[in-house]
Each structure stands twice: as structure tokens, then as C-alpha cells.
Amino acid sequence: MHHWIAKPATLAEHLAHWTNVELLALDTEFIRERTWWPQLALVQMTVPGQDALLVDPTIPGMSDVLRPLLDNPSIVKLMHSASEDVQALQRGCGALPSPLFDTQIAAALCGLGAALGYQKLVETQLGIVLSKSETRSDWLRRPLSDAQLSYAADDVLHLHALHAILRDKLRELGREEWLAEDCARLVANSGNETPERYPHLALRGAQYLDAEAQARLCRLLRWREVQARAGDRPKGWIIDNELAIALARKPPIDARALNAFLDSQPKAPRKLRAELWTALAPPLTTEESDVPLLQTPDSAQKKLLRTLQDAVSAEAARMGVGDGVLASRRTLEALLDDNGWPAALDGWRRPILEPLLRPLLGSNH
């Protein structure tokens, strides 16, 4: 049912027999607990009627053999919940798997449920119960166990059957183009390594800070991301959200005060205290002071958000999909912030939602 591939030449030999390929079932295993960048540990793939290939991407030269297959625009890549896998493949192989058919997105558009896991989708659609025993396995260890290899192979061996079912359902509903749009957006977003311009807007705690403190928090979080990328460490290992908000709210008056504050915090980045002070000390620039602010919603805004959510929920029910398929709460909040029509609501969603939501927003939006 599967072949372990540890030599680039062996992979090339297998791929030479894959002629006229139009659909490629694809998955990855990666480790990210201790790093900023995902560490690609395994690539699983198969085509109809063939055993799964379990490819060791840590072998030198393996990515060079994988890249042309992943880059081939005439081959549709079948994946499930692919956003992090796309990032891992981009980092590990220098390729973005496109065009993509994401079976999790397809299932949601078919009304089968939002954010369905692979095992659940296989069970409900194919009647096959898969093992979950290796979900938190160490995929970088070698050799991998038989249980790991079987688990990894299962992640691609059922994707072709799922694709056939979901493709037919999407055609019946007239939503194939919707899936294509959503998958293209997923690949573009996952492959975009540009740092977030206003990272403070993603932290709920920022809404309780004044304008100057929010600007300072934005600077701190930008600095944190630069440090995390450069050192290949998780953001929270540089400075966690709670500590960043505390420093933004009440910045130390000098380096000695910063040191005393850091020494009082169990999770403080003591090894980076000099760099942190350098980032925190300079006065805010005009550009930094002009960042958009996260507002504390008043009762009227909360009521309007609830009205928007109810409208989306009613339309989603009419369409037979989950609310989040049309618009998440966060996307509706962005719409209320009046920063323009959110990109997440563009494409096929806009002609459905704009006539529905614009009248509710009033003349100020």
C-alpha cells in the first residue's frame, strides 16, 4: 500500500511511471512546536490506482525531484485542510502546490460541515474508520515505525475517492468555481510570507489600550516577528502577548526599570533585554502613531454585529452551509471597522453578501 522513498533517484524512477497524471493526492507531516518555520518531515502522495509514496524530504536533493511535480499547473493537488501543508512545502521544497482541491473546503461548500477533520470526512463519506494513534507523532525521527508509515499513507490513499464524491456534489450545486476561488486564496495567503502590517489588531487585549499604547504595541509585535523569523523560534518564545500588552500600556522609563520588570516576570525574554529596550525606547514616529486602532465595541456596535451575524446565518441556512463558510465573526468585525470591503468577502461571496449587509451598515459604511 505504500513505499518508503529515501533516495532522489528512487523517487524519480517512481515518478517516471506516473504518466498523464491529472490528480495528485498530497499531504505532509511537519514539526513546528519549537520553530517559526515549519520543518518538513514527510511528504505523502499517490495517484489513482497506485500505492502511496512516503518521501523523506530531509534527504539532500529530494526537493529538487519533488518541485517540478508540485509546480506543475496541469496537475490538481488533492489535499485536506492544506494551509499549513502549503507553508511547509513552500519552505521545504520551494514550491506551492497549485491548483489545489482542498477536501475540507469542498466539504464545507457542500454543506457537510465546517472544518471537518480528515478522519471524520473519510468515515462519513466512505464508511472507513481510520486510526488517530499517530496524530502527535515525532515525524522527524528515523526510522519511522510501521504504525507511523501506515497512518501517513492513509492520509492520501482516500483523497481520490473523496474528490470524486465532493466534485460531483459541487457540480450539482453549481459551486465548483467557488471552491477554485477559495483554494486559490488559501494558496496565496499561505504562501505569503510578508509580515502582518498591523499585528496589534489581532489581539483582543489591544482594544483596552489608548492610541499611543496601541501604536507602541504594534511596534513591539513587529519587532517580535522580526526576531522570531531571524532566530526561527515561535513568537511566544520571544515575548508573549500578555507581556507585550503590559509593556505597551506602561513602558519602563529607562533600561534599569525594564530590567527590573523583566526580572519579575517568569516568562520574560531576559536574553533579549538589550534588543527589547532598543525596540521600546525610541519615541514613536509619525507613521507608527498613525496605525489603525482596535476599538472597544459599544452597545450599538455589538447590536449591529449581532444583526450582521443573524443576516449571514439566515443566508447560510438558506444555502445549506455553515455560517463561517460565508463570513466569520472576525471578518464581520473588520467590515464594521470601515476599512473597506474585506478581501475575505470578495469573489463569489460579494454578490451574495453585499446586497444583504450594506443596507444594515447604514450610510457611514
KOLTORTOR-93183 format. One record per residue (C-alpha): residue number from 1; x, y, z. Coordinates in steps of 0.1 Angstrom, whole numbers, plus 5000, padded with zeros to 4 digits. Example, Ala and Ser with C-alpha at 12.3 -4.5 7.8 and 13.67 -1.06 7.14 Angstrom:
residues 2
<r><i>1</i><east>5123</east><north>4955</north><up>5078</up></r>
<r><i>2</i><east>5137</east><north>4989</north><up>5071</up></r>
end
This chain:
residues 365
<r><i>1</i><east>5000</east><north>5000</north><up>5000</up></r>
<r><i>2</i><east>5030</east><north>5023</north><up>5004</up></r>
<r><i>3</i><east>5067</east><north>5027</north><up>4995</up></r>
<r><i>4</i><east>5093</east><north>5044</north><up>5017</up></r>
<r><i>5</i><east>5114</east><north>5067</north><up>4995</up></r>
<r><i>6</i><east>5148</east><north>5077</north><up>5008</up></r>
<r><i>7</i><east>5167</east><north>5083</north><up>4976</up></r>
<r><i>8</i><east>5160</east><north>5110</north><up>4950</up></r>
<r><i>9</i><east>5168</east><north>5085</north><up>4922</up></r>
<r><i>10</i><east>5142</east><north>5061</north><up>4936</up></r>
<r><i>11</i><east>5116</east><north>5089</north><up>4936</up></r>
<r><i>12</i><east>5125</east><north>5099</north><up>4901</up></r>
<r><i>13</i><east>5120</east><north>5063</north><up>4890</up></r>
<r><i>14</i><east>5086</east><north>5060</north><up>4905</up></r>
<r><i>15</i><east>5075</east><north>5094</north><up>4890</up></r>
<r><i>16</i><east>5086</east><north>5083</north><up>4856</up></r>
<r><i>17</i><east>5058</east><north>5057</north><up>4857</up></r>
<r><i>18</i><east>5032</east><north>5083</north><up>4866</up></r>
<r><i>19</i><east>5022</east><north>5093</north><up>4831</up></r>
<r><i>20</i><east>4993</east><north>5115</north><up>4821</up></r>
<r><i>21</i><east>4987</east><north>5125</north><up>4858</up></r>
<r><i>22</i><east>4959</east><north>5149</north><up>4863</up></r>
<r><i>23</i><east>4952</east><north>5144</north><up>4900</up></r>
<r><i>24</i><east>4978</east><north>5141</north><up>4928</up></r>
<r><i>25</i><east>4967</east><north>5132</north><up>4963</up></r>
<r><i>26</i><east>4991</east><north>5150</north><up>4986</up></r>
<r><i>27</i><east>4998</east><north>5155</north><up>5023</up></r>
<r><i>28</i><east>5027</east><north>5164</north><up>5046</up></r>
<r><i>29</i><east>5039</east><north>5158</north><up>5081</up></r>
<r><i>30</i><east>5059</east><north>5186</north><up>5097</up></r>
<r><i>31</i><east>5071</east><north>5198</north><up>5131</up></r>
<r><i>32</i><east>5066</east><north>5234</north><up>5143</up></r>
<r><i>33</i><east>5064</east><north>5234</north><up>5181</up></r>
<r><i>34</i><east>5099</east><north>5249</north><up>5186</up></r>
<r><i>35</i><east>5104</east><north>5269</north><up>5154</up></r>
<r><i>36</i><east>5089</east><north>5298</north><up>5134</up></r>
<r><i>37</i><east>5092</east><north>5279</north><up>5101</up></r>
<r><i>38</i><east>5076</east><north>5245</north><up>5097</up></r>
<r><i>39</i><east>5102</east><north>5217</north><up>5095</up></r>
<r><i>40</i><east>5090</east><north>5195</north><up>5066</up></r>
<r><i>41</i><east>5094</east><north>5159</north><up>5078</up></r>
<r><i>42</i><east>5075</east><north>5138</north><up>5053</up></r>
<r><i>43</i><east>5057</east><north>5141</north><up>5020</up></r>
<r><i>44</i><east>5029</east><north>5116</north><up>5012</up></r>
<r><i>45</i><east>5015</east><north>5113</north><up>4977</up></r>
<r><i>46</i><east>4997</east><north>5090</north><up>4953</up></r>
<r><i>47</i><east>4978</east><north>5089</north><up>4920</up></r>
<r><i>48</i><east>4948</east><north>5068</north><up>4912</up></r>
<r><i>49</i><east>4955</east><north>5031</north><up>4912</up></r>
<r><i>50</i><east>4990</east><north>5034</north><up>4927</up></r>
<r><i>51</i><east>5005</east><north>5028</north><up>4961</up></r>
<r><i>52</i><east>5013</east><north>5058</north><up>4983</up></r>
<r><i>53</i><east>5049</east><north>5072</north><up>4981</up></r>
<r><i>54</i><east>5062</east><north>5082</north><up>5015</up></r>
<r><i>55</i><east>5090</east><north>5106</north><up>5007</up></r>
<r><i>56</i><east>5117</east><north>5117</north><up>5031</up></r>
<r><i>57</i><east>5123</east><north>5154</north><up>5023</up></r>
<r><i>58</i><east>5152</east><north>5157</north><up>5047</up></r>
<r><i>59</i><east>5174</east><north>5138</north><up>5022</up></r>
<r><i>60</i><east>5196</east><north>5162</north><up>5001</up></r>
<r><i>61</i><east>5183</east><north>5165</north><up>4965</up></r>
<r><i>62</i><east>5148</east><north>5152</north><up>4973</up></r>
<r><i>63</i><east>5131</east><north>5186</north><up>4970</up></r>
<r><i>64</i><east>5147</east><north>5190</north><up>4935</up></r>
<r><i>65</i><east>5128</east><north>5159</north><up>4923</up></r>
<r><i>66</i><east>5095</east><north>5169</north><up>4941</up></r>
<r><i>67</i><east>5095</east><north>5205</north><up>4929</up></r>
<r><i>68</i><east>5085</east><north>5200</north><up>4892</up></r>
<r><i>69</i><east>5056</east><north>5178</north><up>4903</up></r>
<r><i>70</i><east>5043</east><north>5203</north><up>4928</up></r>
<r><i>71</i><east>5048</east><north>5232</north><up>4905</up></r>
<r><i>72</i><east>5030</east><north>5216</north><up>4875</up></r>
<r><i>73</i><east>4999</east><north>5237</north><up>4868</up></r>
<r><i>74</i><east>4982</east><north>5209</north><up>4849</up></r>
<r><i>75</i><east>4981</east><north>5186</north><up>4879</up></r>
<r><i>76</i><east>4954</east><north>5193</north><up>4905</up></r>
<r><i>77</i><east>4967</east><north>5187</north><up>4940</up></r>
<r><i>78</i><east>4941</east><north>5170</north><up>4963</up></r>
<r><i>79</i><east>4947</east><north>5179</north><up>5000</up></r>
<r><i>80</i><east>4928</east><north>5183</north><up>5032</up></r>
<r><i>81</i><east>4930</east><north>5214</north><up>5053</up></r>
<r><i>82</i><east>4960</east><north>5224</north><up>5034</up></r>
<r><i>83</i><east>4971</east><north>5259</north><up>5047</up></r>
<r><i>84</i><east>4999</east><north>5247</north><up>5069</up></r>
<r><i>85</i><east>5010</east><north>5220</north><up>5045</up></r>
<r><i>86</i><east>5013</east><north>5247</north><up>5018</up></r>
<r><i>87</i><east>5036</east><north>5266</north><up>5041</up></r>
<r><i>88</i><east>5057</east><north>5235</north><up>5049</up></r>
<r><i>89</i><east>5060</east><north>5227</north><up>5012</up></r>
<r><i>90</i><east>5070</east><north>5262</north><up>5003</up></r>
<r><i>91</i><east>5096</east><north>5262</north><up>5030</up></r>
<r><i>92</i><east>5109</east><north>5227</north><up>5025</up></r>
<r><i>93</i><east>5106</east><north>5223</north><up>4987</up></r>
<r><i>94</i><east>5104</east><north>5259</north><up>4974</up></r>
<r><i>95</i><east>5071</east><north>5251</north><up>4957</up></r>
<r><i>96</i><east>5034</east><north>5260</north><up>4961</up></r>
<r><i>97</i><east>5010</east><north>5231</north><up>4953</up></r>
<r><i>98</i><east>4987</east><north>5247</north><up>4929</up></r>
<r><i>99</i><east>4960</east><north>5243</north><up>4916</up></r>
<r><i>100</i><east>4945</east><north>5229</north><up>4948</up></r>
<r><i>101</i><east>4914</east><north>5210</north><up>4956</up></r>
<r><i>102</i><east>4910</east><north>5212</north><up>4994</up></r>
<r><i>103</i><east>4886</east><north>5185</north><up>5006</up></r>
<r><i>104</i><east>4879</east><north>5203</north><up>5038</up></r>
<r><i>105</i><east>4868</east><north>5235</north><up>5020</up></r>
<r><i>106</i><east>4849</east><north>5214</north><up>4995</up></r>
<r><i>107</i><east>4830</east><north>5196</north><up>5022</up></r>
<r><i>108</i><east>4820</east><north>5229</north><up>5038</up></r>
<r><i>109</i><east>4808</east><north>5243</north><up>5005</up></r>
<r><i>110</i><east>4787</east><north>5211</north><up>5000</up></r>
<r><i>111</i><east>4771</east><north>5216</north><up>5034</up></r>
<r><i>112</i><east>4787</east><north>5186</north><up>5050</up></r>
<r><i>113</i><east>4801</east><north>5206</north><up>5079</up></r>
<r><i>114</i><east>4827</east><north>5233</north><up>5086</up></r>
<r><i>115</i><east>4863</east><north>5224</north><up>5094</up></r>
<r><i>116</i><east>4857</east><north>5187</north><up>5092</up></r>
<r><i>117</i><east>4887</east><north>5166</north><up>5101</up></r>
<r><i>118</i><east>4901</east><north>5141</north><up>5075</up></r>
<r><i>119</i><east>4892</east><north>5110</north><up>5096</up></r>
<r><i>120</i><east>4856</east><north>5122</north><up>5101</up></r>
<r><i>121</i><east>4852</east><north>5130</north><up>5065</up></r>
<r><i>122</i><east>4865</east><north>5096</north><up>5054</up></r>
<r><i>123</i><east>4842</east><north>5079</north><up>5079</up></r>
<r><i>124</i><east>4810</east><north>5097</north><up>5069</up></r>
<r><i>125</i><east>4816</east><north>5096</north><up>5032</up></r>
<r><i>126</i><east>4834</east><north>5063</north><up>5027</up></r>
<r><i>127</i><east>4825</east><north>5043</north><up>5058</up></r>
<r><i>128</i><east>4861</east><north>5038</north><up>5067</up></r>
<r><i>129</i><east>4874</east><north>5043</north><up>5102</up></r>
<r><i>130</i><east>4910</east><north>5055</north><up>5103</up></r>
<r><i>131</i><east>4934</east><north>5053</north><up>5132</up></r>
<r><i>132</i><east>4943</east><north>5085</north><up>5151</up></r>
<r><i>133</i><east>4971</east><north>5070</north><up>5171</up></r>
<r><i>134</i><east>4999</east><north>5089</north><up>5154</up></r>
<r><i>135</i><east>4984</east><north>5124</north><up>5154</up></r>
<r><i>136</i><east>5011</east><north>5138</north><up>5177</up></r>
<r><i>137</i><east>5039</east><north>5117</north><up>5165</up></r>
<r><i>138</i><east>5076</east><north>5128</north><up>5161</up></r>
<r><i>139</i><east>5078</east><north>5127</north><up>5123</up></r>
<r><i>140</i><east>5115</east><north>5138</north><up>5122</up></r>
<r><i>141</i><east>5128</east><north>5107</north><up>5139</up></r>
<r><i>142</i><east>5142</east><north>5079</north><up>5118</up></r>
<r><i>143</i><east>5134</east><north>5052</north><up>5112</up></r>
<r><i>144</i><east>5096</east><north>5058</north><up>5113</up></r>
<r><i>145</i><east>5076</east><north>5030</north><up>5128</up></r>
<r><i>146</i><east>5053</east><north>5008</north><up>5108</up></r>
<r><i>147</i><east>5023</east><north>5025</north><up>5126</up></r>
<r><i>148</i><east>5036</east><north>5059</north><up>5115</up></r>
<r><i>149</i><east>5040</east><north>5048</north><up>5079</up></r>
<r><i>150</i><east>5006</east><north>5033</north><up>5078</up></r>
<r><i>151</i><east>4990</east><north>5063</north><up>5093</up></r>
<r><i>152</i><east>5008</east><north>5086</north><up>5069</up></r>
<r><i>153</i><east>4998</east><north>5065</north><up>5039</up></r>
<r><i>154</i><east>4961</east><north>5066</north><up>5049</up></r>
<r><i>155</i><east>4963</east><north>5104</north><up>5048</up></r>
<r><i>156</i><east>4964</east><north>5103</north><up>5009</up></r>
<r><i>157</i><east>4950</east><north>5069</north><up>5000</up></r>
<r><i>158</i><east>4914</east><north>5080</north><up>5004</up></r>
<r><i>159</i><east>4917</east><north>5115</north><up>4989</up></r>
<r><i>160</i><east>4908</east><north>5104</north><up>4953</up></r>
<r><i>161</i><east>4876</east><north>5088</north><up>4965</up></r>
<r><i>162</i><east>4867</east><north>5119</north><up>4985</up></r>
<r><i>163</i><east>4874</east><north>5141</north><up>4955</up></r>
<r><i>164</i><east>4851</east><north>5121</north><up>4932</up></r>
<r><i>165</i><east>4822</east><north>5125</north><up>4958</up></r>
<r><i>166</i><east>4828</east><north>5161</north><up>4966</up></r>
<r><i>167</i><east>4834</east><north>5171</north><up>4929</up></r>
<r><i>168</i><east>4800</east><north>5156</north><up>4920</up></r>
<r><i>169</i><east>4782</east><north>5174</north><up>4948</up></r>
<r><i>170</i><east>4798</east><north>5207</north><up>4939</up></r>
<r><i>171</i><east>4787</east><north>5203</north><up>4903</up></r>
<r><i>172</i><east>4752</east><north>5196</north><up>4914</up></r>
<r><i>173</i><east>4752</east><north>5228</north><up>4935</up></r>
<r><i>174</i><east>4770</east><north>5249</north><up>4909</up></r>
<r><i>175</i><east>4798</east><north>5257</north><up>4933</up></r>
<r><i>176</i><east>4829</east><north>5244</north><up>4916</up></r>
<r><i>177</i><east>4841</east><north>5279</north><up>4908</up></r>
<r><i>178</i><east>4836</east><north>5288</north><up>4945</up></r>
<r><i>179</i><east>4859</east><north>5261</north><up>4955</up></r>
<r><i>180</i><east>4885</east><north>5271</north><up>4929</up></r>
<r><i>181</i><east>4884</east><north>5307</north><up>4943</up></r>
<r><i>182</i><east>4887</east><north>5297</north><up>4979</up></r>
<r><i>183</i><east>4916</east><north>5273</north><up>4972</up></r>
<r><i>184</i><east>4935</east><north>5299</north><up>4951</up></r>
<r><i>185</i><east>4931</east><north>5323</north><up>4980</up></r>
<r><i>186</i><east>4943</east><north>5297</north><up>5005</up></r>
<r><i>187</i><east>4974</east><north>5291</north><up>4985</up></r>
<r><i>188</i><east>4981</east><north>5328</north><up>4980</up></r>
<r><i>189</i><east>4976</east><north>5336</north><up>5017</up></r>
<r><i>190</i><east>4996</east><north>5306</north><up>5029</up></r>
<r><i>191</i><east>5024</east><north>5313</north><up>5005</up></r>
<r><i>192</i><east>5026</east><north>5350</north><up>5015</up></r>
<r><i>193</i><east>5054</east><north>5355</north><up>5039</up></r>
<r><i>194</i><east>5050</east><north>5392</north><up>5042</up></r>
<r><i>195</i><east>5048</east><north>5402</north><up>5079</up></r>
<r><i>196</i><east>5015</east><north>5415</north><up>5091</up></r>
<r><i>197</i><east>5015</east><north>5453</north><up>5089</up></r>
<r><i>198</i><east>4992</east><north>5459</north><up>5119</up></r>
<r><i>199</i><east>4997</east><north>5428</north><up>5141</up></r>
<r><i>200</i><east>4981</east><north>5445</north><up>5172</up></r>
<r><i>201</i><east>4947</east><north>5444</north><up>5155</up></r>
<r><i>202</i><east>4946</east><north>5406</north><up>5160</up></r>
<r><i>203</i><east>4949</east><north>5409</north><up>5199</up></r>
<r><i>204</i><east>4917</east><north>5414</north><up>5217</up></r>
<r><i>205</i><east>4936</east><north>5430</north><up>5246</up></r>
<r><i>206</i><east>4947</east><north>5459</north><up>5224</up></r>
<r><i>207</i><east>4912</east><north>5474</north><up>5224</up></r>
<r><i>208</i><east>4916</east><north>5484</north><up>5261</up></r>
<r><i>209</i><east>4948</east><north>5504</north><up>5253</up></r>
<r><i>210</i><east>4948</east><north>5541</north><up>5243</up></r>
<r><i>211</i><east>4961</east><north>5552</north><up>5209</up></r>
<r><i>212</i><east>4997</east><north>5557</north><up>5219</up></r>
<r><i>213</i><east>4998</east><north>5523</north><up>5237</up></r>
<r><i>214</i><east>4983</east><north>5506</north><up>5207</up></r>
<r><i>215</i><east>5010</east><north>5522</north><up>5184</up></r>
<r><i>216</i><east>5037</east><north>5510</north><up>5208</up></r>
<r><i>217</i><east>5022</east><north>5475</north><up>5209</up></r>
<r><i>218</i><east>5022</east><north>5474</north><up>5171</up></r>
<r><i>219</i><east>5059</east><north>5483</north><up>5172</up></r>
<r><i>220</i><east>5066</east><north>5456</north><up>5197</up></r>
<r><i>221</i><east>5048</east><north>5429</north><up>5178</up></r>
<r><i>222</i><east>5066</east><north>5439</north><up>5146</up></r>
<r><i>223</i><east>5099</east><north>5436</north><up>5164</up></r>
<r><i>224</i><east>5088</east><north>5403</north><up>5178</up></r>
<r><i>225</i><east>5081</east><north>5389</north><up>5144</up></r>
<r><i>226</i><east>5115</east><north>5400</north><up>5130</up></r>
<r><i>227</i><east>5132</east><north>5383</north><up>5160</up></r>
<r><i>228</i><east>5111</east><north>5351</north><up>5156</up></r>
<r><i>229</i><east>5119</east><north>5348</north><up>5119</up></r>
<r><i>230</i><east>5156</east><north>5356</north><up>5123</up></r>
<r><i>231</i><east>5160</east><north>5331</north><up>5151</up></r>
<r><i>232</i><east>5135</east><north>5306</north><up>5138</up></r>
<r><i>233</i><east>5116</east><north>5305</north><up>5170</up></r>
<r><i>234</i><east>5079</east><north>5307</north><up>5179</up></r>
<r><i>235</i><east>5066</east><north>5343</north><up>5185</up></r>
<r><i>236</i><east>5056</east><north>5334</north><up>5221</up></r>
<r><i>237</i><east>5092</east><north>5324</north><up>5229</up></r>
<r><i>238</i><east>5103</east><north>5360</north><up>5220</up></r>
<r><i>239</i><east>5077</east><north>5377</north><up>5241</up></r>
<r><i>240</i><east>5042</east><north>5366</north><up>5248</up></r>
<r><i>241</i><east>5010</east><north>5386</north><up>5241</up></r>
<r><i>242</i><east>5003</east><north>5394</north><up>5278</up></r>
<r><i>243</i><east>5038</east><north>5408</north><up>5284</up></r>
<r><i>244</i><east>5038</east><north>5428</north><up>5252</up></r>
<r><i>245</i><east>5005</east><north>5444</north><up>5261</up></r>
<r><i>246</i><east>5018</east><north>5452</north><up>5296</up></r>
<r><i>247</i><east>5049</east><north>5469</north><up>5282</up></r>
<r><i>248</i><east>5029</east><north>5488</north><up>5257</up></r>
<r><i>249</i><east>5004</east><north>5501</north><up>5283</up></r>
<r><i>250</i><east>5032</east><north>5512</north><up>5307</up></r>
<r><i>251</i><east>5066</east><north>5514</north><up>5292</up></r>
<r><i>252</i><east>5096</east><north>5515</north><up>5316</up></r>
<r><i>253</i><east>5112</east><north>5549</north><up>5320</up></r>
<r><i>254</i><east>5147</east><north>5535</north><up>5314</up></r>
<r><i>255</i><east>5167</east><north>5503</north><up>5308</up></r>
<r><i>256</i><east>5171</east><north>5497</north><up>5346</up></r>
<r><i>257</i><east>5133</east><north>5498</north><up>5350</up></r>
<r><i>258</i><east>5129</east><north>5474</north><up>5321</up></r>
<r><i>259</i><east>5154</east><north>5450</north><up>5337</up></r>
<r><i>260</i><east>5135</east><north>5451</north><up>5370</up></r>
<r><i>261</i><east>5102</east><north>5445</north><up>5352</up></r>
<r><i>262</i><east>5116</east><north>5415</north><up>5332</up></r>
<r><i>263</i><east>5132</east><north>5400</north><up>5363</up></r>
<r><i>264</i><east>5098</east><north>5400</north><up>5380</up></r>
<r><i>265</i><east>5082</east><north>5381</north><up>5351</up></r>
<r><i>266</i><east>5087</east><north>5343</north><up>5348</up></r>
<r><i>267</i><east>5082</east><north>5343</north><up>5310</up></r>
<r><i>268</i><east>5102</east><north>5374</north><up>5303</up></r>
<r><i>269</i><east>5128</east><north>5374</north><up>5274</up></r>
<r><i>270</i><east>5158</east><north>5381</north><up>5296</up></r>
<r><i>271</i><east>5183</east><north>5372</north><up>5269</up></r>
<r><i>272</i><east>5168</east><north>5398</north><up>5246</up></r>
<r><i>273</i><east>5166</east><north>5426</north><up>5272</up></r>
<r><i>274</i><east>5191</east><north>5448</north><up>5253</up></r>
<r><i>275</i><east>5173</east><north>5443</north><up>5220</up></r>
<r><i>276</i><east>5139</east><north>5448</north><up>5236</up></r>
<r><i>277</i><east>5150</east><north>5481</north><up>5251</up></r>
<r><i>278</i><east>5164</east><north>5493</north><up>5218</up></r>
<r><i>279</i><east>5130</east><north>5485</north><up>5202</up></r>
<r><i>280</i><east>5109</east><north>5501</north><up>5230</up></r>
<r><i>281</i><east>5129</east><north>5532</north><up>5239</up></r>
<r><i>282</i><east>5128</east><north>5555</north><up>5208</up></r>
<r><i>283</i><east>5098</east><north>5579</north><up>5205</up></r>
<r><i>284</i><east>5070</east><north>5568</north><up>5182</up></r>
<r><i>285</i><east>5074</east><north>5581</north><up>5146</up></r>
<r><i>286</i><east>5046</east><north>5598</north><up>5128</up></r>
<r><i>287</i><east>5039</east><north>5566</north><up>5108</up></r>
<r><i>288</i><east>5038</east><north>5545</north><up>5139</up></r>
<r><i>289</i><east>5014</east><north>5569</north><up>5156</up></r>
<r><i>290</i><east>4990</east><north>5567</north><up>5127</up></r>
<r><i>291</i><east>4982</east><north>5530</north><up>5129</up></r>
<r><i>292</i><east>4945</east><north>5519</north><up>5128</up></r>
<r><i>293</i><east>4931</east><north>5514</north><up>5163</up></r>
<r><i>294</i><east>4912</east><north>5484</north><up>5177</up></r>
<r><i>295</i><east>4881</east><north>5499</north><up>5193</up></r>
<r><i>296</i><east>4862</east><north>5487</north><up>5223</up></r>
<r><i>297</i><east>4828</east><north>5480</north><up>5208</up></r>
<r><i>298</i><east>4799</east><north>5499</north><up>5224</up></r>
<r><i>299</i><east>4764</east><north>5486</north><up>5228</up></r>
<r><i>300</i><east>4753</east><north>5499</north><up>5194</up></r>
<r><i>301</i><east>4783</east><north>5482</north><up>5176</up></r>
<r><i>302</i><east>4776</east><north>5450</north><up>5195</up></r>
<r><i>303</i><east>4740</east><north>5451</north><up>5184</up></r>
<r><i>304</i><east>4749</east><north>5458</north><up>5148</up></r>
<r><i>305</i><east>4774</east><north>5429</north><up>5148</up></r>
<r><i>306</i><east>4747</east><north>5406</north><up>5161</up></r>
<r><i>307</i><east>4724</east><north>5419</north><up>5133</up></r>
<r><i>308</i><east>4750</east><north>5412</north><up>5107</up></r>
<r><i>309</i><east>4757</east><north>5377</north><up>5121</up></r>
<r><i>310</i><east>4720</east><north>5369</north><up>5121</up></r>
<r><i>311</i><east>4717</east><north>5380</north><up>5085</up></r>
<r><i>312</i><east>4747</east><north>5358</north><up>5075</up></r>
<r><i>313</i><east>4733</east><north>5329</north><up>5095</up></r>
<r><i>314</i><east>4699</east><north>5332</north><up>5077</up></r>
<r><i>315</i><east>4715</east><north>5333</north><up>5043</up></r>
<r><i>316</i><east>4739</east><north>5304</north><up>5052</up></r>
<r><i>317</i><east>4709</east><north>5283</north><up>5063</up></r>
<r><i>318</i><east>4691</east><north>5290</north><up>5030</up></r>
<r><i>319</i><east>4722</east><north>5279</north><up>5011</up></r>
<r><i>320</i><east>4727</east><north>5248</north><up>5033</up></r>
<r><i>321</i><east>4762</east><north>5257</north><up>5046</up></r>
<r><i>322</i><east>4777</east><north>5268</north><up>5079</up></r>
<r><i>323</i><east>4777</east><north>5304</north><up>5089</up></r>
<r><i>324</i><east>4815</east><north>5306</north><up>5088</up></r>
<r><i>325</i><east>4815</east><north>5295</north><up>5052</up></r>
<r><i>326</i><east>4800</east><north>5328</north><up>5042</up></r>
<r><i>327</i><east>4816</east><north>5352</north><up>5068</up></r>
<r><i>328</i><east>4834</east><north>5347</north><up>5101</up></r>
<r><i>329</i><east>4828</east><north>5369</north><up>5131</up></r>
<r><i>330</i><east>4863</east><north>5384</north><up>5127</up></r>
<r><i>331</i><east>4856</east><north>5392</north><up>5090</up></r>
<r><i>332</i><east>4823</east><north>5410</north><up>5100</up></r>
<r><i>333</i><east>4842</east><north>5429</north><up>5127</up></r>
<r><i>334</i><east>4867</east><north>5440</north><up>5100</up></r>
<r><i>335</i><east>4837</east><north>5452</north><up>5079</up></r>
<r><i>336</i><east>4824</east><north>5472</north><up>5109</up></r>
<r><i>337</i><east>4858</east><north>5488</north><up>5113</up></r>
<r><i>338</i><east>4851</east><north>5505</north><up>5080</up></r>
<r><i>339</i><east>4885</east><north>5497</north><up>5064</up></r>
<r><i>340</i><east>4868</east><north>5489</north><up>5031</up></r>
<r><i>341</i><east>4852</east><north>5456</north><up>5020</up></r>
<r><i>342</i><east>4873</east><north>5428</north><up>5035</up></r>
<r><i>343</i><east>4892</east><north>5407</north><up>5009</up></r>
<r><i>344</i><east>4879</east><north>5376</north><up>5026</up></r>
<r><i>345</i><east>4844</east><north>5386</north><up>5014</up></r>
<r><i>346</i><east>4854</east><north>5392</north><up>4978</up></r>
<r><i>347</i><east>4849</east><north>5368</north><up>4949</up></r>
<r><i>348</i><east>4818</east><north>5347</north><up>4949</up></r>
<r><i>349</i><east>4808</east><north>5359</north><up>4984</up></r>
<r><i>350</i><east>4805</east><north>5396</north><up>4975</up></r>
<r><i>351</i><east>4774</east><north>5394</north><up>4952</up></r>
<r><i>352</i><east>4757</east><north>5373</north><up>4979</up></r>
<r><i>353</i><east>4766</east><north>5393</north><up>5009</up></r>
<r><i>354</i><east>4770</east><north>5429</north><up>4998</up></r>
<r><i>355</i><east>4733</east><north>5435</north><up>4989</up></r>
<r><i>356</i><east>4724</east><north>5418</north><up>5022</up></r>
<r><i>357</i><east>4748</east><north>5436</north><up>5045</up></r>
<r><i>358</i><east>4752</east><north>5471</north><up>5030</up></r>
<r><i>359</i><east>4717</east><north>5482</north><up>5039</up></r>
<r><i>360</i><east>4723</east><north>5471</north><up>5075</up></r>
<r><i>361</i><east>4755</east><north>5490</north><up>5078</up></r>
<r><i>362</i><east>4739</east><north>5524</north><up>5071</up></r>
<r><i>363</i><east>4753</east><north>5555</north><up>5053</up></r>
<r><i>364</i><east>4785</east><north>5556</north><up>5074</up></r>
<r><i>365</i><east>4799</east><north>5524</north><up>5058</up></r>
end
